[in-house]
């Protein structure tokens, strides 16, 4: 029988959000593949866990995956973690998980903290339907197309954005969605000391953020209830 690859969610900010099951898994596995060994070592140290750590990030994931899969097929157990949240959700881990599944190894999830669910639940957005699109495209034309396609699902839209780019992104969204009838929640530094939720009409929140110099992790929940403006044709 193969070993098990556990996909372990880690805290998005507050270290106390780690689950009891996740701690037991991290104590028991033969190796932990992590996005940043320094961050993971800090988390483990808070709970008195010593473990073998192997780095696994975008630059080395493909190179390290074959040996990791062989280890699983030899009966060893492993965990994969990202610095915050869940691996393979806008973080490294997808390639390893895909190859482990293809090889017939057992893959199991240890769910836990999620920036997507945390932001959505506290946003005040109506209904339970949502679409998650991760990080947005950088170029304005591609971003408009991405958001227009997502809005076609008639659900709340959840995405990640850099605090430094947020003001520019919201200005671009105002070219697509009505400023007064589109609701938005900007969730910043969730579960941390400086946690902040900015909720309101897209135009009002965009104006407020344009006057600030925001820092930290940002998750946005957009509720496009108005009639969308037709995006202008734009060369990309």
Buried (B, 14 or more C-beta within 10 A) or exposed (E): EBBBBBBBBBBBBEEEBBBEEBBEBBBEBBBBBBBBBEBBBEBBEEEEBEBEBBBBBEEEBEEBBEEBBEBBBEEBBBBBBBBBBBBBBBBBBBBBBEBBEEBEBBBEBBEBBBBBBBBBEBBEBEEEEBBBBEEBBEEBBEBBBBBBEBBEEEBBBBBBBBBEBBBBBBBBBBBBBBBEBBBBBBBBBBBBEEBEBBBBBBBBBBBBBEEEEBEBBBBBBBBBEBEBEEBEEEEE
